[in-house]
């Protein structure tokens, strides 16, 4: 086995004994192998897999396909029935909700106990404890028993410990779906940083978009067997094909992005909303980059009536309103936005260069309001808006001077609202033509 192979399995299998009646367990024990009183259920069978150091591998499959069983075998929390498994390096696993935690202990006690189980010394734990608590956003609850925590608090604390122990292999099993959208965005940003630092990631998710966003390779499991193992795109396409075979649907598309100019009369008509701007300042602070030349004062989503909205129906016309303050005289100012799904994967993008509406020669102290109006034809789910301000320098080579980059400027949800689900990330206008090229003859009545 190559030295850079960090996970190796050969003909790995896990079989469970299923007893139809409680007394069959006793009969099986007394039979001493002469007779079988149980049925065999193979959760995994003949899994041979190699994962190299620094690889990011997604594991996909429908419910009951064996994904969680495989991760538990790799994490060492479950023993295999057949085959071999070899894992090299420090493993941090985020499996079932609250696994490794004691609900009777406080958050502080559980952090220390869990970190010790992952191989950290008392000195290392003390050094990183504040960072763990800050990232988890538990606050004063850190000294309360875990049994008083919500499921989201459980996940935030467990994830924060797992990623701060400097793991060589990080195993994540659907746990992030419990957290809120803001925390999911933080987690995705940190996961990408860990991957850039060479951490090996094994990631299970029912969301193919998450797998595409994080993983360069994927494995498809079905009824305990490995159906596909290769690049993420091809494996996810196979997974989608399976899904479509089980649930057929039709998606109808229609939508358009429109930008309106921030005219002075419109800006004057927009009332100052100190509470909304304070909320924006608070949520926008995470990983925000500024150079003091221009900044976003507020970013909000408005419904079709111009009211602030936290959610929108599929296909509803909405407006993304951004308020910009210029802090220095500038030759030109460009602005743009990204709409990202809950995994941080870019779904929609536009900027003032594309729409040909840069702000020319803005003066220090000027304030501008820009409305991006579009129909929200996005797949049902949670979304985050990232906003960017920049001074163009040399667009022929993509050189700009970033004034303000806000990774989490606004968040909203898209609801299906009676429409059939769509299986792509978004939908757009289509012109559809149907022509009947052959008409069958009418059958004569006998």
RAJO-V255671 format. One record per pair of residues at least 6 apart in sequence whose ideal C-beta (glycine too) atoms are under 6 Angstrom apart, sorted by the first residue. I is the first residue (numbers start at 1). GAP is how many residues later the second one is. D is the distance in whole Angstrom. If there is no record, write none. Layout:
I	GAP	D
I	GAP	D
This chain:
1	7	6
4	48	5
4	49	5
5	45	5
5	47	6
6	47	5
6	82	5
6	83	6
6	194	5
7	44	4
7	80	5
8	42	5
8	78	5
9	38	6
9	40	5
9	76	5
10	38	5
10	73	6
10	74	5
11	35	5
11	72	4
12	35	4
12	68	6
12	71	4
12	73	6
13	31	5
13	32	5
13	68	5
13	69	4
13	70	5
14	29	5
14	30	5
14	55	5
14	66	6
14	67	5
15	25	5
15	27	5
15	66	4
16	25	5
17	21	4
18	20	6
18	21	4
18	23	5
19	6	5
19	19	5
24	13	4
27	10	5
28	9	4
42	182	5
43	23	5
43	26	4
43	181	5
44	22	5
44	25	5
44	26	6
44	180	5
45	179	5
45	180	6
47	179	6
51	6	6
53	147	6
54	144	5
54	146	6
55	145	6
56	139	5
56	145	4
56	158	6
56	159	5
56	160	5
57	145	6
57	158	6
57	160	5
58	145	5
58	153	3
58	157	4
58	160	4
59	8	5
59	145	5
59	160	5
60	151	6
60	158	6
60	160	6
60	179	5
61	6	5
61	159	6
61	160	4
61	161	6
65	156	4
65	157	5
66	155	5
66	158	4
67	137	5
67	154	6
68	105	6
71	100	5
71	102	5
72	6	4
73	7	6
73	12	6
74	13	6
75	16	6
75	18	4
75	96	5
89	79	3
89	80	5
90	29	6
90	77	5
90	78	5
91	78	5
92	26	6
92	70	4
92	73	5
92	75	4
92	78	5
93	78	4
94	64	6
94	65	6
94	68	5
94	78	5
94	81	5
95	78	5
97	57	6
98	56	5
100	14	5
101	9	5
101	45	6
103	43	5
103	44	4
106	37	5
106	39	6
107	31	6
107	35	4
107	50	6
108	34	5
108	35	6
110	36	6
111	21	6
111	50	6
112	13	6
114	47	5
115	10	5
115	46	6
115	50	6
118	47	5
120	45	5
128	36	5
131	33	6
132	28	5
132	29	6
132	32	5
133	9	5
135	25	4
136	20	4
136	21	5
136	24	4
138	19	6
151	27	5
152	26	6
152	27	5
155	20	5
155	23	5
155	24	5
156	27	6
163	27	6
169	31	5
170	29	6
170	31	5
171	31	5
172	31	5
173	31	5
174	30	6
174	31	6
176	8	6
176	11	5
181	161	6
181	201	4
181	230	5
184	158	5
185	199	5
185	223	6
188	155	6
188	156	4
195	6	6
203	11	6
203	12	6
205	6	6
208	28	5
209	132	5
209	134	6
209	136	5
210	133	4
211	7	6
212	20	6
213	130	4
213	131	6
213	132	4
215	17	5
218	14	5
218	17	4
219	10	5
220	7	5
220	8	4
220	15	5
220	18	6
220	19	5
228	7	5
228	10	5
249	171	5
251	171	4
251	176	6
253	174	4
253	175	5
253	177	5
254	175	6
255	120	4
255	122	4
255	173	6
257	93	6
257	117	4
258	115	5
259	96	5
259	98	6
259	113	5
260	111	5
262	106	5
262	107	5
262	108	5
267	102	5
270	99	6
276	22	6
277	20	6
277	21	5
280	18	5
283	125	6
284	122	5
284	125	6
286	122	5
287	120	5
288	118	5
289	116	4
290	114	5
291	112	6
292	35	6
293	34	6
293	35	5
293	110	5
294	32	5
294	33	6
294	39	6
294	95	5
294	109	4
295	30	6
295	109	5
296	91	6
296	108	5
296	110	6
297	26	4
297	28	5
298	25	4
299	23	5
299	88	5
299	110	4
299	111	5
300	8	5
300	21	5
301	8	5
301	17	6
301	19	6
301	109	6
301	111	5
302	17	4
302	19	6
303	6	4
304	13	5
310	102	6
311	101	6
311	102	4
311	104	6
312	6	5
312	64	5
312	102	6
313	102	5
313	104	4
314	100	6
314	102	6
314	103	6
314	105	5
315	60	6
315	62	6
316	60	5
317	58	5
318	58	5
319	52	5
319	54	5
320	52	4
321	50	5
322	48	5
323	46	5
324	44	5
325	42	5
326	36	4
326	38	6
326	40	5
328	36	5
329	34	6
329	35	5
330	32	5
330	61	6
332	26	5
332	28	6
332	60	6
333	26	4
333	29	5
334	18	5
334	19	6
334	24	5
334	56	5
334	58	5
335	17	5
335	54	5
336	15	3
336	52	5
337	48	6
337	50	5
338	8	5
338	11	5
338	48	4
339	8	5
339	9	4
339	44	5
339	46	6
340	6	6
340	44	5
341	6	6
342	40	5
347	78	5
347	79	6
352	6	5
359	9	6
376	38	6
377	50	4
378	36	5
378	48	5
379	43	5
379	46	6
380	34	6
380	36	5
382	31	5
383	29	6
384	24	6
384	27	5
385	24	5
385	25	4
386	21	5
387	19	5
387	22	4
388	17	5
389	14	4
389	15	4
390	10	4
390	12	5
390	13	6
391	10	4
392	8	5
393	6	4
393	7	6
393	8	6
